[in-house]
Each structure stands twice: as C-alpha cells, then as structure tokens.
Amino acid sequence: MTDSLRTQIASVADPIVVKVGTRVLTGSDGLLDPHRIESLGHQIDGIAARGRRVVLVSSGAVGAGMGRLGLTKRPTELAHLQAVAAIGQSCLIEAYERALRSRGRHAAQVLLVADDLQDRARYLNIRNTLLALLDLGAVPIINENDTVSVEELRTSFGDNDRLAALVATLLGAPLLVLLSDVEGLFDRHPSEQGASIVSHVARIDASVAGLAKDSLGGLSKGGMASKIAAARIMTEAGGSCVVASGRDDDVLERICRGDDVGTLFTGRSETMPAWKRWLGWSADARGTVVVDGGARDALIAGGRSLLAAGVRNLSGEFVAGDVVSLATVDGGIFARGLVNYPSGDLQKIVGLRTERIAEVLGYCPYEEVVHRDNLAVIDRSEAPNRPCSQNS
C-alpha cells in the first residue's frame, strides 16, 4: 500500500544511497549469496532505468573472504582480518560487476577510510569522483577499506551504517535506505508476541533509541542501534532514511513507489548546507567545548552564535580554526563548529561577557567563540526548555 508521505519523499529521491549488510549478502556458510547479489543488480537497474542514480554501500568483504578461504570463524588478529577482507573484496566487486554488466551497467569500486572524509579537500574530491561515476552511468560500490582501517588510529568509520549516512550527507542525497536482515524497527523485541513494525518515526528521541534490541553475532558488526544512529545523521541533515529487509527481492522498487515498507525516519524539512554537513559529521574534532543549558537552547532554537559567556569548560588542545564538538554539562554532544580561539586563550575567558575578553587577553579578535555560520547542530533531541544565558 502506498503512503502519501513516502510517495512524496520517493518522488524527489535522487541520488539514493543504499546500504546492504553482511547478513543479507551471505549465507550461514559465509559465502556470498548469488541470488541476493543478482536481485540487487536487478533492482538497481530498474531504478536507474527510471532516471534515478544509485550509490551502493556494501558490507560483506570479510564474510566473502572467509567463504573463499574456507574459514568457519572470523579471524581475531588484525592483520589476518584485514587480509581476509582484501581477498573477499575482490569476490564482492566481481559479483556486483557480473550482476550489473548483464544489464549494460558497471560497478565502480570505491574504498574509503575515515580520514578520507575528515580532510576537506579529499572530501570534495571524493564527492566529485562519485558524481562523475554517476554521470557515466556507473554504480559506485562503496565499502570501508578494511585492509588499512584501524579503529585505534581513528581511520575506521565503526560500521557501514554510519559510512552510508556520511556518503549520503556528502552527496546531499535525500534518501538513505538501510537494508538489513530485519524488516524494520519493531515496537518491542521482534521475538515477543504482538511485536509490530514502527512504520514512521518523525523524531528520534530516547524512547526510539530504546527500541534498538540488537543481537550481535556471526559476521555482522552493525545492528539496530547503529541504524538509528545513521538515521539520526540523515534526518538532522534534512534527508530521510528507510530501514527495511534486504531479503525482499522487490524492496528497493517498493520503496521508490512509496509503499509502506520497513520503517521511515524523517526529521528536519530543510536540507542542511553542504559546508555544515561536513562540519557536523565528517570533519575531525580536535576538542570539546562544554556549554550551559541556556547557550544550548540559544544555539539550537535561536540559531545564535556561541559566546564565551555560555562556555563552562573545555577539553583537548586546539588552535583557532579547528573543529570542536559542543557538549552539554552531562557530556551529550549536540553540535560541532569552527572555534575562533585557541584552547589556551579560551580557557582564560570561560564564562566571561564579551566586553571583558580584551581586559583578560589583551585583545578581542572575535566576539563569538563559534560563529553560527560555522556551526552545525547535529542533535536536537530533548533540548531543554529553559531561559537563555547571556549567549546571543
């Protein structure tokens, strides 16, 4: 059954970023499921034939490598895990190329690490390359470069749900589709009697996050919690996200028709500017600035800049022009932006009114600690409703 809101969203969805997980792509033996790859190729071709561009973020490299090598357990040693991923990645891209080539299209392999999106120049280069591939009629197949990704060195995205959301914000895609081994977000654990799918989430809050009942195991790193986190990125950036079953052979076509399938997450009606999308989720934050509740309200509801009067504490070492996270006193990060003061100077003016900055520092280069034009709000949930501080 079609839904008017879903139909409206689907009608303007171009490009569409689709993420497919390991559990969808592989069987219990770890081998890639040829039928599932063929089904994805068929659906992507159908969407592209109607003038829509599709970018696919695909898990499955480690699982495919295990299958090819005859392994029954996921390696625990990092070097072996990365080697298995390298072997599996060739299997994965070969399978997609076969499925697409038979329909006159081609798969384009793109492997990324977090550093690629944190650096502004590389971020823009990746965007230009992806758009050029789409102009050529190719289907970019994106995966994390597991061969070199090391979480300890901050080169890892953490999971492909987040990677897909970052790719979608990079491209300004209106719609992100997360294909999973579950049919969507359930109102209770799917195994419980009477459990049903939540069709539409208009706002991600603590009650929605509490519905994530992950049961991790096997080959997959993701789960419903990571999908809700990815949906939060999309909805704060002004897009929409659908979580649905990747084992439905018509799922992408149904979503593009506006059918009521899976769980639809919506949020802000305005699309966040490209510069702020990079600031909010891809740029590397060098420190954290803690603000009071009144300043948080002023930044979120009032669209104000952050002044020193609203700052309560800070951590990390940074220089003027670095990206910092903005957090509440309880540690919840709600925004990111370019800071106008180095950490040493900012520590000296914490809580001060603007007119006192020159008295303490001997100069006052900026009235704002973070200007609103260089600030991206990334989490509006549960904003406290209290009087503003002296922030303006």
DOGU-131137 format. One line per 10 residues: number of its first residue (from 0); for each residue z, x, y of C-alpha. Coordinates in nm, 4 decimals, decimal comma. Each point is the difference from the previous one (the first is absolute). Example, Ala and Ser with C-alpha at 12.3 -4.5 7.8 and 13.67 -1.06 7.14 Angstrom:
REM DOGU-131137
0) 0,7800:1,2300:-0,4500; -0,0660:0,1370:0,3440
This chain:
REM DOGU-131137
0) 0,0000:0,0000:0,0000; -0,0959:0,1409:0,3388; 0,2525:0,0297:0,2817; -0,0923:-0,0272:0,3685; 0,2073:0,3002:0,1095; -0,1317:0,2130:-0,2839; -0,3557:-0,1128:0,0711; 0,0388:0,0991:0,3640; 0,1367:0,3435:-0,0935; -0,2699:0,0571:-0,2624
10) -0,2769:-0,0993:0,2408; 0,0687:0,2988:0,2270; 0,1101:0,2488:-0,2666; -0,2284:0,3010:0,0386; 0,0612:0,2610:-0,1153; 0,2288:-0,0970:-0,2858; 0,2272:0,2618:-0,1533; 0,0809:-0,0629:-0,3662; 0,2644:0,1892:-0,1955; 0,0117:-0,0142:-0,3784
20) 0,2949:0,1329:-0,1985; 0,0317:0,2067:-0,3135; 0,1315:-0,2874:-0,2111; -0,3089:-0,2034:0,0830; -0,2468:0,2779:-0,0767; 0,1427:0,1381:-0,3230; 0,1044:-0,1335:-0,3353; 0,3193:0,0751:-0,1880; -0,1641:0,3127:-0,1435; -0,0558:0,1468:0,3455
30) -0,3782:-0,0223:-0,0186; -0,2000:-0,1601:0,2767; -0,0965:-0,3577:-0,0808; -0,3844:-0,0117:0,0235; 0,0020:-0,3771:0,0464; 0,2338:0,0216:0,2985; -0,2119:0,2675:0,1699; -0,3157:-0,2033:-0,0671; 0,1644:-0,3126:0,1401; 0,0971:0,1822:0,3195
40) -0,3539:0,1340:0,0358; -0,1412:-0,3516:-0,0411; 0,2388:-0,1512:0,2544; -0,0475:0,2751:0,2584; -0,3767:-0,0314:-0,0326; 0,0243:-0,3751:0,0533; 0,2062:0,0445:0,3158; -0,2303:0,2720:0,1335; -0,3060:-0,2165:-0,0681; 0,1435:-0,2516:0,2477
50) 0,0216:0,2606:0,2741; 0,3630:0,1056:-0,0449; 0,1013:0,3648:-0,0232; 0,2558:0,0978:-0,2637; 0,2215:0,3077:-0,0276; 0,1808:0,0459:-0,3310; 0,3288:0,1881:-0,0346; 0,0381:0,0670:-0,3678; 0,2894:0,1263:-0,2064; -0,0514:0,1029:-0,3597
60) -0,0769:0,3739:0,0069; 0,3116:0,1086:-0,1884; -0,0346:-0,2834:-0,2509; -0,3678:0,0787:-0,0553; 0,0779:0,3668:-0,0474; 0,2682:-0,0785:-0,2539; -0,2435:-0,2150:-0,1909; -0,2702:0,2677:-0,0031; 0,2460:0,2681:-0,1113; 0,1630:-0,2212:-0,2616
70) 0,3426:0,0167:0,1621; 0,2527:-0,2745:-0,0674; 0,2599:0,1007:0,2610; -0,0396:0,0663:0,3710; 0,0574:0,3727:0,0667; 0,3147:0,0828:0,1929; -0,0889:0,3503:0,1170; -0,1814:-0,0182:0,3347; -0,2796:0,2452:-0,0857; -0,0802:-0,1827:-0,3255
80) 0,0106:-0,3380:0,1739; -0,2424:0,1223:0,2637; -0,2289:0,1482:-0,2641; -0,0110:-0,3290:-0,1899; -0,0831:-0,1782:0,3261; -0,2874:0,2419:0,0656; -0,1480:-0,0717:-0,3429; 0,0536:-0,3724:0,0368; -0,1530:-0,0195:0,3478; -0,3421:0,0962:-0,1358
90) 0,0287:-0,2749:-0,2634; 0,0924:-0,2504:0,2668; -0,2826:0,0722:0,2413; -0,2554:0,0186:-0,2838; 0,1027:-0,3469:-0,1144; -0,0339:-0,1468:0,3494; -0,3349:0,1687:0,0543; -0,1363:-0,1488:-0,3236; 0,1201:-0,3469:0,0942; -0,1486:0,0190:0,3501
100) -0,3197:0,1946:-0,0752; -0,1193:-0,2716:-0,2368; 0,0081:-0,2294:0,3042; -0,1780:0,2367:0,2355; 0,3128:0,1333:0,1687; 0,1926:0,3249:-0,0108; 0,3625:0,1061:-0,0145; 0,1162:0,2610:0,2517; 0,3127:0,1912:-0,0996; 0,2513:0,0643:0,2809
110) 0,3239:0,1803:-0,0835; 0,2741:0,0099:0,2637; 0,3457:0,1440:0,0578; 0,2453:-0,1196:0,2639; -0,0725:0,2956:0,2276; -0,3584:-0,1231:0,0331; 0,1176:-0,3096:0,1857; 0,2879:0,1598:0,1891; -0,2308:0,2315:0,1943; -0,1827:-0,1989:0,2678
120) -0,3297:0,1921:-0,0217; -0,0158:-0,0201:-0,3790; 0,0978:-0,3670:0,0178; -0,2979:-0,0741:0,2235; -0,2331:0,2109:-0,2157; 0,1018:-0,1970:-0,3095; -0,0596:-0,3255:0,1860; -0,3474:0,1140:0,1062; -0,0868:0,1107:-0,3539; 0,1116:-0,3279:-0,1538
130) -0,1985:-0,2004:0,2537; -0,3073:0,2169:-0,0651; 0,0332:-0,0601:-0,3752; 0,0205:-0,3732:0,0604; -0,3077:0,0180:0,2238; -0,1857:0,1646:-0,2901; 0,0959:-0,2865:-0,2287; 0,2330:0,2133:-0,2129; 0,3417:-0,1105:-0,1240; 0,2708:0,2530:0,0930
140) 0,2390:0,0466:-0,2926; 0,3196:0,1429:0,1472; 0,2913:0,1510:-0,1869; 0,2829:0,2325:0,0836; -0,0901:0,3584:-0,0816; 0,2612:0,0359:-0,2727; -0,1178:0,3541:-0,0740; 0,1493:0,1293:0,3262; 0,2391:-0,2792:0,1060; 0,3630:0,1096:-0,0068
150) 0,2632:-0,2422:0,1263; 0,2415:0,2821:0,0758; -0,2557:0,1487:0,2401; -0,0600:-0,3392:0,1673; -0,3612:-0,0129:-0,1161; 0,0512:-0,3098:-0,2141; -0,0550:-0,3625:0,1062; 0,2594:-0,1119:-0,2558; -0,2231:-0,2625:-0,1625; -0,3501:-0,1411:0,0318
160) 0,1219:-0,3293:0,1485; 0,1080:0,1903:0,3099; -0,3158:0,2116:-0,0086; -0,2101:-0,3182:-0,0064; 0,1893:-0,1439:0,2971; -0,0511:0,3213:0,1965; -0,3719:0,0002:-0,0806; -0,0204:-0,3623:0,1132; 0,1723:0,0783:0,3311; -0,2239:0,3054:0,0451
170) -0,3097:-0,2188:-0,0316; 0,1464:-0,2978:0,1851; -0,0706:-0,2098:-0,3102; 0,1089:-0,3643:0,0419; 0,0861:-0,0420:-0,3685; 0,1722:0,2099:-0,2658; -0,0080:-0,1209:-0,3614; 0,2528:0,1489:-0,2418; -0,1025:-0,0651:-0,3602; 0,2892:0,0233:-0,2417
180) 0,0998:-0,0969:-0,3523; 0,1945:-0,2941:0,1457; -0,1458:-0,3099:0,1652; 0,1843:0,0398:0,3287; 0,3497:-0,0147:0,1465; 0,2244:-0,2393:-0,1934; 0,2921:-0,1954:0,1429; 0,2188:0,1477:-0,2729; -0,0487:0,2406:-0,2887; -0,3280:-0,1008:-0,1734
190) 0,1791:-0,0187:-0,3355; 0,2440:-0,2639:0,1246; -0,0670:-0,3644:-0,0789; -0,1556:-0,1871:0,2891; -0,1187:0,3155:0,1785; -0,2999:-0,0679:0,2220; -0,2270:0,2027:0,2264; 0,0730:0,0049:0,3722; -0,3380:-0,0989:0,1418; 0,0527:0,1080:0,3616
200) 0,2431:0,2353:0,1729; -0,0200:-0,0365:0,3780; 0,2717:0,2549:0,0736; 0,1443:0,2777:-0,2129; 0,3769:-0,0021:0,0346; 0,2973:0,0949:-0,2162; -0,0316:-0,3149:-0,2111; -0,3641:0,0801:-0,0824; 0,0775:0,3650:-0,0743; 0,2759:-0,1204:-0,2322
210) -0,2556:-0,1778:-0,2185; -0,1436:0,3336:-0,1166; 0,1054:0,0274:-0,3617; -0,1580:0,3200:-0,1250; -0,0043:0,1031:-0,3601; -0,1381:0,3496:0,0121; -0,1173:0,1810:-0,3111; -0,3047:0,1369:-0,1700; -0,2564:0,1599:0,2295; 0,0398:-0,1891:0,3276
220) 0,1905:0,1309:0,3036; -0,0253:-0,3187:0,2043; 0,1641:-0,3390:-0,0206; 0,0570:-0,3127:0,2052; 0,2295:0,1811:0,2432; -0,2768:0,2444:0,0895; -0,2470:-0,2880:0,0383; 0,2299:-0,1796:0,2421; 0,0352:0,3260:0,1944; -0,3797:0,0332:0,0129
230) -0,0300:-0,3646:0,1084; 0,2495:0,0665:0,2796; -0,2227:0,2797:0,1331; -0,3050:-0,2257:-0,0078; 0,1657:-0,2996:0,1631; 0,1651:0,2068:0,2747; -0,3396:0,1587:0,0726; -0,1519:-0,3470:0,0400; -0,1726:-0,0380:-0,3369; 0,0696:-0,2011:-0,3141
240) 0,0771:0,0963:-0,3581; -0,0488:-0,1765:-0,3335; 0,1831:0,1011:-0,3164; -0,1730:-0,1394:-0,3086; -0,0749:0,0655:-0,3649; -0,2604:0,2672:-0,0665; -0,0535:-0,1398:-0,3479; -0,1770:-0,3048:0,1398; -0,3721:0,0775:-0,0281; -0,0795:-0,2111:0,3082
250) 0,3006:0,0834:0,2164; -0,1851:0,1761:0,2833; -0,2668:-0,2694:0,0199; 0,2692:-0,2688:0,0071; 0,1890:0,1786:0,2777; -0,3200:0,0342:0,2039; -0,0603:-0,3766:-0,0410; 0,3437:-0,0738:0,1369; 0,1414:-0,1280:-0,3285; 0,3767:-0,0342:-0,0349
260) 0,0474:0,2982:-0,2310; 0,2913:0,2421:-0,0073; 0,2305:0,0456:0,2998; -0,1360:0,0184:0,3537; 0,2012:0,1979:0,2561; -0,0745:-0,0630:0,3676; 0,1693:0,1145:0,3183; -0,1053:0,0858:0,3524; -0,3107:-0,1725:0,1301; -0,1043:0,2942:0,2194
270) -0,1459:0,3155:-0,1508; 0,1907:0,3108:0,1026; -0,2156:0,2554:0,1871; -0,1351:0,2856:-0,2132; 0,2037:0,2626:0,1854; 0,3234:-0,1846:-0,0703; -0,0891:-0,0565:-0,3660; -0,0183:0,3779:-0,0427; 0,3253:0,0487:0,1910; 0,1783:-0,2681:-0,1976
280) -0,0759:0,0985:-0,3559; -0,2083:0,3141:-0,0441; 0,1258:0,2551:0,2530; 0,2741:0,2375:-0,1124; 0,3302:-0,0744:0,1762; 0,1900:0,3118:0,1067; 0,3310:-0,1647:0,0710; 0,1917:-0,3239:0,0499; 0,1305:-0,1565:0,3198; 0,2775:-0,2570:-0,0476
290) 0,0100:-0,2835:0,2537; 0,2412:-0,2817:0,0752; -0,0669:-0,3643:-0,0808; -0,0935:-0,0900:0,3542; -0,2653:0,2708:0,0152; -0,1376:-0,1124:-0,3352; -0,0351:-0,3536:0,1305; -0,1694:0,1225:0,3179; -0,2506:0,2070:-0,1982; -0,0822:-0,2698:-0,2548
300) 0,0207:-0,3246:0,1952; -0,0621:0,1282:0,3506; -0,2638:0,2640:-0,0661; 0,1982:0,2461:0,2106; 0,0165:0,3790:0,0028; 0,3052:0,1844:-0,1340; 0,2296:0,1435:0,2667; 0,2788:0,2521:-0,0459; 0,2542:-0,2766:0,0741; -0,0854:-0,1644:-0,3320
310) 0,0284:0,3173:-0,2110; 0,3173:0,0496:-0,2025; -0,0718:0,3023:-0,2176; -0,2798:0,2120:-0,1453; -0,0727:0,2277:-0,2930; -0,2568:0,2661:-0,0752; -0,1621:0,2599:0,2212; -0,3077:-0,1032:0,1966; -0,1919:0,0854:0,3152; -0,1532:-0,2231:0,2649
320) -0,3071:-0,1727:-0,1427; 0,1267:-0,0110:-0,3598; 0,0172:-0,3246:-0,1944; 0,3527:-0,1296:-0,0592; 0,1399:-0,2981:-0,1866; 0,2127:-0,2529:0,1889; 0,2942:-0,1360:-0,1960; 0,2963:-0,2310:0,0470; 0,3578:0,1214:-0,0340; 0,0033:-0,1166:-0,3621
330) -0,2980:0,2231:-0,0803; -0,2782:-0,2581:-0,0142; -0,3248:0,1467:0,1335; -0,1916:-0,2580:0,2038; -0,2469:0,1987:0,2115; -0,1668:0,3367:0,0533; -0,1372:0,1648:0,3097; -0,0749:0,3140:0,2010; 0,3145:0,1421:0,1576; -0,0130:0,1349:0,3555
340) 0,3006:0,2341:-0,0303; 0,0823:0,2848:-0,2397; 0,3014:-0,0653:-0,2204; 0,2206:0,2480:0,1873; -0,0562:-0,1716:0,3349; 0,0187:-0,3504:-0,1445; 0,3396:0,0766:-0,1554; 0,1322:0,0747:0,3500; -0,1152:-0,3313:0,1512; 0,0948:-0,2403:-0,2803
350) 0,1193:-0,3276:0,1526; -0,0666:0,1043:0,3607; -0,1632:-0,2155:0,2631; -0,3390:0,1322:0,1117; 0,1200:0,1027:0,3468; 0,2507:0,2426:-0,1560; -0,2537:0,1950:-0,2097; -0,0948:0,2422:0,2785; 0,3693:0,0550:0,0781; 0,0680:0,1104:-0,3595
360) -0,3238:0,1802:-0,0885; -0,1066:0,1193:0,3425; -0,3266:-0,1886:-0,0323; -0,1282:-0,3403:-0,1092; -0,3575:0,0252:-0,1313; -0,0011:-0,3549:-0,1407; 0,2001:-0,3137:0,0570; -0,0669:-0,1051:-0,3606; 0,1174:0,1742:-0,3143; -0,2847:-0,1776:-0,1852
370) -0,2609:-0,1907:0,2011; -0,1028:-0,3393:-0,1338; -0,3676:0,1077:-0,0072; 0,0960:0,2700:-0,2503; 0,2340:-0,2140:-0,2096; -0,0739:-0,2026:-0,3135; 0,2452:-0,2591:-0,1328; -0,0181:0,0080:-0,3796; 0,2789:-0,2386:-0,1011; 0,0861:-0,3148:0,1967
380) 0,2079:-0,1607:-0,2735; 0,3478:-0,1234:0,0773; -0,0106:0,1161:0,3613; 0,3462:-0,0624:0,1500; 0,0135:-0,2589:0,2755; 0,2272:0,1644:0,2536; -0,0158:0,0868:0,3720; -0,2098:0,3019:0,0885; 0,1529:0,3278:0,1083; -0,1172:0,1748:0,3128
390) -0,3271:0,0791:-0,1783; -0,3078:-0,1329:0,1822
